[in-house]
Amino acid sequence: MGNVDLQARIPNNVDLKEDRRLQRALESWQPDYLQWWMEMGPEGFQADQIYLRTAVDVGREGWAHFDYVKMPEYRWGIFLEPSSPDRAIPCGDFAGQPAWQQVPGEWRNSLRRIIVTQADTEPASVEQQRLLGHTAPSLYDLRNLFQVNVEEGRHLWAMVYLLHSYFGRDGREEAEDLLRRRSGNADSPRILGTFNEPVEDWLSFFMFTTFTDRDGKFQLLALAESGFDPLARTTRFMLTEEAHHMFVGETGVGRIIQRAADVMNELKTDDPEAIRNHGAIDLPTIQRYINRWFSSSVNLFGGEISNNAATYFAAGLKGRYKEEDRFEDHVVVEGIYEMPVPHQNGADVARLATEEIPLRNAMNEILRDDYIGDCEFVVDRWNRILEKADRPERLSLPNRRFNREMGIYRGWSFDPEGNPISAIEFERRSADWLPTASDKSYVKSLMTPVLEPGKMAAWIAPPRKGIDGKDWEWEYVRFDKASVGIGLGAKPSLIG
């Protein structure tokens, strides 16, 4: 592991120049990546100067540099946290043995599958969000969108480095396929369902970065415990950048809630129609979007009872969240997990019965538990916004069984409290629980761009502070003269 080489064609701290074969392979992949970025990255803003954060080190302090840069010229690099020569495999049948520096032959296919699945989510989210810049509520938000996008691109580079370095021809072919698949494409979709769903408005974007990127956080935390040391070190640094993505989402939703609370207090009513007539987003609509994006993200953890999860843990490929700090038994041969399992009840309403599942087979659910607990803290913080505004309303997470398309609850119907109901009842009440066509149409009607310094769309409150010590009104994006007219003709009501 060398120092950070910022002058290289591909900035890195993995001594890339010492491995000419690998260097040539990655440099030959680079033009294809840039072509993908120009075709599928943020549309219409590639010539503009964006005030972006670029990773320049892996230390806790001073790891990032802020400056204006055109997105195609962003310095995507490869950064791994420093290695620890005495690191041991933290869990599974090989716990305590030296961590692997090379891919163990018997786990080659499993490791490649894990890396490719994680890697595929990175370009997918960029593709899902590629048109959002045209409807940004402020320059501050536009800049944050692009920061998320370029860092998802860097995370793709991190995974591609592992594929090229450790998986030979198979890895190179997988890296090429990562640029061929397209989010939502019927013939060549992304691997995971959530990453094929459209993100067409900023409320959805903020929910996505709150809930779906938080799934990414916990998946990366599990991989950070991997016995394959290069993967663990790669994901640990990715988590440093991932924190900002979740910040964008959580504070974005919080600002929408703040604006709704302000309007309700101003009008002295909680009537959704009155709130909408005033240009804000009502709390019932926000709740339905929470239900939709949380339930979609919960699916990403996989099946509650999983042989693959057991295999990955036993092999030491993935661990539990904070494996070494939180648990004493790192082998987990005899433990059990009690889980409500649905059974046929003579009708189309599930009968839930608690069953004891071998703990290794419940590793997906253990990680999902930690994810849900983290999401509950987020909703608590949103509710404190309402509390401070002297509002009695509260938001909530739906139960993990609600609206599931993966795992043991797929094919069954549950209300947001997790109670079994019939499919007919779910369909009858779905408009109370999930975004309707009217909701989506209304939210989209608000999506008019506000791309002038110091201006903010009326459906969202300004942030408390800006980026890198700047005010939120600062000029975070400097438009190229040739594209300065993008979206600036239509002006909604503004704050600021």
C-alpha positions as CSV (number, residue, x, y, z in Angstrom):
1,M,0.0,0.0,0.0
2,G,1.6,3.3,-1.1
3,N,0.8,6.9,-0.6
4,V,-1.9,8.6,-2.6
5,D,-0.7,9.3,-6.1
6,L,-2.9,12.3,-7.2
7,Q,-0.9,12.9,-10.4
8,A,-1.7,9.5,-12.0
9,R,-4.2,9.2,-14.8
10,I,-6.2,7.2,-12.2
11,P,-5.6,8.7,-8.7
12,N,-4.9,5.8,-6.3
13,N,-3.2,4.7,-3.2
14,V,-2.7,1.0,-4.4
15,D,0.6,1.5,-6.1
16,L,-1.0,1.1,-9.5
17,K,2.1,2.1,-11.4
18,E,3.9,-0.9,-9.9
19,D,1.5,-3.3,-11.7
20,R,1.6,-2.3,-15.4
21,R,-0.8,-5.1,-16.5
22,L,-3.5,-3.9,-14.1
23,Q,-2.8,-0.3,-14.9
24,R,-3.2,-0.9,-18.6
25,A,-6.5,-2.9,-18.0
26,L,-8.0,-0.1,-15.9
27,E,-6.8,2.6,-18.3
28,S,-8.5,0.7,-21.1
29,W,-11.7,0.5,-19.1
30,Q,-11.6,4.3,-18.3
31,P,-12.8,5.5,-21.8
32,D,-15.7,3.2,-21.7
33,Y,-16.6,4.5,-18.2
34,L,-16.4,8.1,-19.4
35,Q,-18.6,7.3,-22.4
36,W,-21.1,5.7,-20.1
37,W,-21.0,8.8,-17.9
38,M,-21.6,11.1,-20.8
39,E,-24.5,9.0,-22.0
40,M,-26.1,8.0,-18.7
41,G,-24.8,10.5,-16.1
42,P,-26.5,13.8,-15.3
43,E,-28.1,15.1,-18.5
44,G,-27.5,18.7,-19.5
45,F,-24.9,19.8,-17.0
46,Q,-21.6,18.2,-18.1
47,A,-20.1,21.5,-19.2
48,D,-20.9,23.4,-16.0
49,Q,-18.6,24.1,-13.1
50,I,-19.8,22.3,-10.0
51,Y,-18.4,22.9,-6.5
52,L,-17.5,19.3,-5.7
53,R,-15.7,17.4,-3.0
54,T,-12.9,15.2,-4.3
55,A,-11.2,12.5,-2.3
56,V,-7.4,13.1,-2.0
57,D,-6.5,10.9,1.0
58,V,-7.8,8.2,3.3
59,G,-7.1,9.9,6.7
60,R,-9.8,11.0,9.0
61,E,-8.8,14.6,8.6
62,G,-8.2,16.5,5.4
63,W,-9.2,13.6,3.1
64,A,-11.3,15.8,0.7
65,H,-10.6,18.8,-1.5
66,F,-13.4,21.2,-2.5
67,D,-13.3,23.2,-5.8
68,Y,-15.2,23.9,-9.0
69,V,-14.8,21.1,-11.6
70,K,-16.7,19.9,-14.6
71,M,-18.1,16.5,-13.9
72,P,-16.5,14.6,-16.8
73,E,-13.2,16.0,-15.5
74,Y,-13.8,14.7,-11.9
75,R,-10.8,12.8,-10.6
76,W,-12.4,9.4,-10.0
77,G,-9.8,7.4,-8.0
78,I,-9.1,4.1,-6.2
79,F,-8.7,4.4,-2.4
80,L,-8.4,1.7,0.1
81,E,-7.9,2.2,3.8
82,P,-4.4,1.3,5.0
83,S,-3.8,-2.4,5.6
84,S,-3.3,-4.0,9.1
85,P,-0.6,-6.7,8.8
86,D,-2.0,-8.7,11.8
87,R,-5.7,-8.5,10.8
88,A,-7.6,-11.7,11.2
89,I,-10.8,-13.1,9.7
90,P,-13.4,-11.8,12.1
91,C,-16.2,-14.4,11.8
92,G,-17.3,-17.8,10.5
93,D,-15.5,-21.1,10.3
94,F,-12.1,-19.4,9.7
95,A,-12.4,-16.8,12.5
96,G,-9.0,-15.9,13.9
97,Q,-7.0,-17.0,10.9
98,P,-5.0,-14.4,9.0
99,A,-7.2,-12.3,6.6
100,W,-7.0,-13.3,3.0
101,Q,-4.9,-11.0,0.7
102,Q,-5.9,-13.1,-2.3
103,V,-9.2,-14.7,-3.3
104,P,-9.6,-18.2,-1.8
105,G,-10.2,-20.5,-4.7
106,E,-13.2,-22.2,-3.2
107,W,-15.0,-18.9,-2.6
108,R,-14.0,-17.2,-5.9
109,N,-17.5,-17.3,-7.4
110,S,-19.2,-16.2,-4.2
111,L,-16.9,-13.3,-3.7
112,R,-17.3,-12.2,-7.3
113,R,-21.1,-12.4,-7.0
114,I,-21.0,-10.2,-3.9
115,I,-18.7,-7.6,-5.5
116,V,-20.6,-7.5,-8.8
117,T,-24.0,-7.1,-7.0
118,Q,-22.6,-4.2,-4.9
119,A,-20.9,-2.7,-7.9
120,D,-24.1,-2.8,-10.0
121,T,-26.0,-0.5,-7.6
122,E,-23.5,2.3,-8.1
123,P,-24.0,3.2,-11.8
124,A,-27.7,2.2,-11.4
125,S,-28.4,5.0,-9.0
126,V,-26.7,7.5,-11.3
127,E,-28.9,6.4,-14.2
128,Q,-32.0,6.6,-12.0
129,Q,-31.2,10.2,-11.1
130,R,-29.9,11.5,-14.4
131,L,-32.7,13.9,-15.2
132,L,-33.2,15.3,-11.7
133,G,-30.9,18.3,-12.3
134,H,-33.5,19.9,-14.6
135,T,-36.0,20.2,-11.6
136,A,-33.6,21.1,-8.8
137,P,-35.2,23.3,-6.0
138,S,-31.9,25.3,-5.6
139,L,-28.3,25.4,-6.6
140,Y,-27.4,24.0,-3.2
141,D,-29.5,20.9,-3.9
142,L,-28.3,20.7,-7.5
143,R,-24.7,20.6,-6.2
144,N,-25.6,17.9,-3.7
145,L,-27.2,15.7,-6.4
146,F,-24.1,15.9,-8.5
147,Q,-21.9,15.2,-5.4
148,V,-23.9,12.0,-4.8
149,N,-23.6,11.1,-8.5
150,V,-19.8,11.5,-8.9
151,E,-19.2,9.6,-5.6
152,E,-21.4,6.7,-6.8
153,G,-19.2,6.7,-9.8
154,R,-16.1,6.5,-7.6
155,H,-17.6,3.6,-5.7
156,L,-18.0,1.8,-9.0
157,W,-14.3,2.4,-9.6
158,A,-13.5,0.9,-6.2
159,M,-15.4,-2.3,-7.1
160,V,-14.0,-2.5,-10.6
161,Y,-10.5,-2.3,-9.2
162,L,-11.2,-5.4,-7.2
163,L,-12.7,-7.2,-10.2
164,H,-9.7,-6.4,-12.4
165,S,-7.1,-7.1,-9.7
166,Y,-8.3,-10.4,-8.3
167,F,-10.6,-12.1,-10.8
168,G,-8.7,-12.1,-14.1
169,R,-10.7,-12.4,-17.4
170,D,-13.9,-13.1,-15.5
171,G,-13.4,-9.8,-13.6
172,R,-12.7,-7.8,-16.7
173,E,-15.8,-9.1,-18.4
174,E,-17.9,-8.4,-15.3
175,A,-16.5,-4.8,-15.3
176,E,-17.6,-4.4,-18.9
177,D,-21.1,-5.7,-18.1
178,L,-21.4,-3.1,-15.4
179,L,-21.4,-0.5,-18.1
180,R,-23.8,-2.4,-20.4
181,R,-26.7,-2.9,-18.0
182,R,-29.2,0.0,-17.7
183,S,-31.6,0.9,-14.9
184,G,-35.1,0.0,-15.9
185,N,-34.1,-1.5,-19.3
186,A,-36.4,-4.5,-20.1
187,D,-33.7,-6.4,-21.9
188,S,-30.6,-5.6,-19.7
189,P,-31.8,-4.4,-16.3
190,R,-29.8,-3.8,-13.2
191,I,-29.5,-6.7,-10.9
192,L,-31.6,-5.6,-7.9
193,G,-35.2,-4.5,-8.4
194,T,-35.1,-1.2,-6.4
195,F,-32.4,0.0,-8.8
196,N,-34.7,-0.4,-11.8
197,E,-37.4,1.9,-10.3
198,P,-37.6,5.4,-11.6
199,V,-36.6,8.3,-9.4
200,E,-38.5,11.1,-11.2
201,D,-38.9,13.8,-8.5
202,W,-36.9,15.3,-5.6
203,L,-39.2,13.8,-2.9
204,S,-38.3,10.4,-4.3
205,F,-34.7,11.3,-4.6
206,F,-34.5,12.4,-0.9
207,M,-36.4,9.2,0.1
208,F,-34.0,7.1,-2.0
209,T,-30.9,8.7,-0.5
210,T,-32.4,8.3,3.0
211,F,-33.5,4.7,2.8
212,T,-31.8,3.0,-0.2
213,D,-28.4,4.6,0.4
214,R,-28.8,3.6,4.1
215,D,-29.3,0.0,2.9
216,G,-26.0,0.5,1.0
217,K,-24.4,1.7,4.3
218,F,-25.3,-1.5,6.0
219,Q,-24.3,-3.7,3.1
220,L,-20.9,-2.0,3.1
221,L,-20.7,-2.4,6.9
222,A,-21.2,-6.2,6.4
223,L,-18.6,-6.3,3.7
224,A,-16.2,-4.2,5.9
225,E,-16.1,-7.3,8.1
226,S,-15.0,-9.6,5.2
227,G,-12.1,-11.9,5.6
228,F,-11.1,-10.9,2.1
229,D,-9.0,-7.9,3.2
230,P,-8.9,-5.8,0.0
231,L,-12.8,-5.8,0.0
232,A,-12.9,-4.9,3.7
233,R,-10.5,-2.0,3.2
234,T,-12.3,-0.8,0.0
235,T,-15.7,-0.6,1.6
236,R,-14.5,1.1,4.8
237,F,-13.4,4.1,2.7
238,M,-16.6,4.0,0.7
239,L,-18.5,4.5,3.9
240,T,-16.7,7.8,4.5
241,E,-18.4,9.2,1.3
242,E,-21.7,7.3,1.8
243,A,-22.4,9.3,4.9
244,H,-23.0,12.5,2.8
245,H,-25.5,10.7,0.6
246,M,-27.7,9.8,3.6
247,F,-27.2,13.4,5.0
248,V,-28.6,14.7,1.7
249,G,-31.6,12.4,1.9
250,E,-32.5,12.9,5.6
251,T,-32.1,16.6,5.6
252,G,-33.9,16.9,2.3
253,V,-37.0,15.1,3.7
254,G,-36.6,17.1,6.9
255,R,-36.7,20.4,5.0
256,I,-39.9,19.3,3.1
257,I,-41.4,18.4,6.5
258,Q,-40.4,21.8,7.9
259,R,-42.0,23.6,5.0
260,A,-45.2,21.6,5.5
261,A,-45.3,22.4,9.2
262,D,-44.7,26.1,8.5
263,V,-47.6,26.2,6.0
264,M,-49.9,24.3,8.4
265,N,-49.2,26.8,11.1
266,E,-49.6,29.7,8.8
267,L,-52.9,28.5,7.4
268,K,-54.0,27.0,10.8
269,T,-55.1,23.8,9.2
270,D,-53.8,20.3,8.5
271,D,-56.1,19.8,5.5
272,P,-53.9,18.2,2.7
273,E,-55.8,20.0,0.0
274,A,-55.2,23.4,1.6
275,I,-51.5,22.5,2.1
276,R,-51.2,21.6,-1.6
277,N,-53.0,24.7,-2.7
278,H,-50.3,26.7,-0.9
279,G,-47.6,24.9,-2.8
280,A,-46.2,22.6,-0.1
281,I,-46.3,18.8,0.3
282,D,-48.8,17.5,2.8
283,L,-47.7,15.1,5.6
284,P,-50.0,12.2,4.4
285,T,-48.3,12.3,1.0
286,I,-44.9,12.3,2.7
287,Q,-45.9,9.3,4.8
288,R,-47.0,7.4,1.7
289,Y,-43.6,8.1,0.1
290,I,-41.9,6.9,3.3
291,N,-43.9,3.6,3.1
292,R,-43.1,3.1,-0.6
293,W,-39.3,3.7,-0.4
294,F,-38.7,2.1,2.9
295,S,-40.5,-1.1,1.9
296,S,-38.6,-1.2,-1.4
297,S,-35.3,-0.7,0.4
298,V,-36.1,-3.4,3.0
299,N,-36.3,-5.9,0.1
300,L,-32.7,-5.3,-0.7
301,F,-31.5,-7.3,2.3
302,G,-32.7,-10.5,0.7
303,G,-34.6,-13.4,2.1
304,E,-35.2,-13.7,5.8
305,I,-34.1,-17.4,5.8
306,S,-31.1,-17.7,3.5
307,N,-28.7,-20.5,2.7
308,N,-26.5,-18.0,0.9
309,A,-26.3,-15.7,3.9
310,A,-25.3,-18.7,6.0
311,T,-22.6,-19.7,3.5
312,Y,-21.2,-16.2,3.3
313,F,-21.0,-15.9,7.1
314,A,-19.5,-19.4,7.5
315,A,-16.9,-18.6,4.9
316,G,-16.0,-15.2,6.4
317,L,-17.0,-13.3,3.3
318,K,-19.5,-11.1,5.1
319,G,-20.0,-10.4,8.8
320,R,-22.6,-8.7,11.0
321,Y,-22.7,-5.0,11.6
322,K,-19.7,-4.2,13.9
323,E,-19.0,-7.9,14.2
324,E,-15.9,-7.6,16.4
325,D,-17.3,-4.9,18.7
326,R,-20.8,-6.1,19.3
327,F,-20.6,-9.9,19.5
328,E,-18.7,-12.5,21.6
329,D,-19.5,-15.6,19.5
330,H,-18.1,-15.0,16.0
331,V,-18.6,-18.6,14.8
332,V,-22.3,-18.9,15.5
333,V,-22.8,-22.7,15.2
334,E,-25.6,-23.2,17.7
335,G,-27.5,-19.9,17.9
336,I,-31.1,-19.4,16.8
337,Y,-33.3,-16.5,15.7
338,E,-37.0,-16.3,16.4
339,M,-38.9,-15.1,13.4
340,P,-42.6,-14.7,12.5
341,V,-43.2,-16.9,9.5
342,P,-46.4,-16.8,7.4
343,H,-48.5,-19.9,6.8
344,Q,-51.6,-20.6,4.8
345,N,-54.7,-19.9,6.9
346,G,-57.4,-21.5,4.7
347,A,-57.8,-18.1,2.9
348,D,-55.5,-15.5,1.4
349,V,-54.8,-14.1,4.9
350,A,-51.5,-15.2,6.4
351,R,-51.2,-16.9,9.7
352,L,-48.0,-15.9,11.5
353,A,-46.2,-18.4,13.6
354,T,-43.0,-17.8,15.4
355,E,-40.3,-20.3,14.4
356,E,-36.7,-20.8,15.5
357,I,-34.3,-20.3,12.6
358,P,-30.6,-21.3,12.8
359,L,-28.8,-18.1,13.4
360,R,-26.5,-18.4,10.4
361,N,-29.5,-18.7,8.1
362,A,-30.9,-15.5,9.6
363,M,-27.9,-13.2,8.9
364,N,-29.9,-11.1,6.4
365,E,-32.5,-10.5,9.0
366,I,-30.0,-9.6,11.7
367,L,-28.6,-6.9,9.3
368,R,-32.1,-5.8,8.5
369,D,-32.8,-5.4,12.2
370,D,-29.9,-3.0,12.5
371,Y,-31.0,-1.1,9.3
372,I,-34.6,-0.7,10.6
373,G,-33.3,0.6,14.0
374,D,-31.2,3.2,12.1
375,C,-34.2,4.2,10.0
376,E,-36.3,4.6,13.2
377,F,-33.8,7.1,14.5
378,V,-34.1,9.1,11.3
379,V,-37.9,9.2,11.6
380,D,-37.5,10.2,15.2
381,R,-35.4,13.2,14.0
382,W,-38.1,14.1,11.4
383,N,-40.7,14.0,14.2
384,R,-38.7,16.4,16.3
385,I,-39.1,18.9,13.5
386,L,-42.9,18.6,13.9
387,E,-42.6,18.7,17.6
388,K,-40.5,21.9,17.5
389,A,-43.1,23.4,15.2
390,D,-45.8,22.6,17.8
391,R,-47.5,20.2,15.4
392,P,-49.3,17.1,16.8
393,E,-48.8,15.0,13.7
394,R,-46.1,12.2,13.6
395,L,-44.6,10.1,10.9
396,S,-43.7,6.5,11.2
397,L,-42.0,3.5,9.5
398,P,-44.2,0.8,8.2
399,N,-43.6,-2.7,9.5
400,R,-41.0,-4.8,7.6
401,R,-43.8,-7.1,6.4
402,F,-45.6,-4.3,4.6
403,N,-45.5,-4.3,0.8
404,R,-42.8,-6.9,0.4
405,E,-41.6,-8.3,-2.9
406,M,-38.8,-10.4,-1.6
407,G,-38.4,-13.1,1.1
408,I,-40.9,-15.1,3.1
409,Y,-43.5,-12.2,3.1
410,R,-43.7,-12.0,-0.6
411,G,-47.1,-12.9,-2.0
412,W,-48.8,-12.1,1.3
413,S,-50.6,-8.9,2.3
414,F,-50.0,-6.9,5.5
415,D,-51.1,-3.5,6.7
416,P,-48.4,-0.9,7.7
417,E,-48.6,-2.2,11.3
418,G,-47.7,-5.7,10.0
419,N,-51.1,-7.2,10.6
420,P,-52.1,-9.9,8.0
421,I,-54.9,-8.8,5.7
422,S,-56.4,-10.1,2.5
423,A,-55.1,-9.1,-0.9
424,I,-58.6,-7.5,-1.6
425,E,-58.3,-5.4,1.6
426,F,-54.7,-4.4,0.7
427,E,-55.9,-3.3,-2.8
428,R,-58.9,-1.4,-1.3
429,R,-56.7,0.5,1.1
430,S,-53.5,0.9,-0.9
431,A,-54.3,4.5,-1.7
432,D,-54.1,5.3,2.0
433,W,-50.7,3.7,2.3
434,L,-48.8,4.1,-1.0
435,P,-48.4,7.1,-3.4
436,T,-51.3,7.4,-5.7
437,A,-51.3,8.6,-9.3
438,S,-52.7,11.9,-7.9
439,D,-49.8,12.1,-5.4
440,K,-47.2,11.6,-8.0
441,S,-48.8,14.0,-10.4
442,Y,-49.0,16.7,-7.7
443,V,-45.4,16.2,-6.6
444,K,-44.2,16.3,-10.2
445,S,-46.1,19.5,-10.7
446,L,-43.9,21.2,-8.1
447,M,-40.7,20.1,-9.9
448,T,-39.9,23.4,-11.6
449,P,-36.2,24.4,-11.5
450,V,-34.9,27.1,-9.3
451,L,-31.3,27.6,-10.5
452,E,-30.4,31.1,-9.3
453,P,-28.2,31.8,-6.3
454,G,-30.1,32.7,-3.1
455,K,-33.4,31.2,-4.4
456,M,-35.3,28.2,-3.1
457,A,-38.4,26.4,-4.3
458,A,-41.5,27.0,-2.2
459,W,-42.2,23.3,-1.4
460,I,-39.0,22.9,0.6
461,A,-37.4,24.9,3.4
462,P,-33.8,26.2,3.1
463,P,-31.1,24.2,4.9
464,R,-29.6,25.6,8.1
465,K,-26.1,25.9,6.5
466,G,-24.3,25.3,3.3
467,I,-21.4,23.2,2.2
468,D,-17.7,23.6,3.1
469,G,-18.5,26.5,5.4
470,K,-20.5,28.4,2.7
471,D,-24.0,29.8,3.0
472,W,-26.7,27.9,1.3
473,E,-27.3,30.9,-1.0
474,W,-23.8,30.6,-2.4
475,E,-23.2,29.9,-6.1
476,Y,-22.5,26.2,-6.0
477,V,-23.0,25.8,-9.7
478,R,-21.6,28.1,-12.4
479,F,-23.4,27.5,-15.7
480,D,-21.6,27.3,-19.0
481,K,-22.9,30.1,-21.2
482,A,-24.0,27.7,-23.8
483,S,-26.3,25.9,-21.4
484,V,-27.3,28.8,-19.1
485,G,-30.9,28.7,-20.3
486,I,-31.6,25.2,-19.0
487,G,-34.8,25.3,-17.0
488,L,-34.5,29.0,-16.1
489,G,-37.5,30.2,-18.1
490,A,-40.2,28.8,-15.7
491,K,-40.2,30.2,-12.2
492,P,-42.3,28.9,-9.4
493,S,-43.0,30.8,-6.2
494,L,-39.7,31.1,-4.3
495,I,-38.3,31.3,-0.8
496,G,-35.4,33.7,-0.3
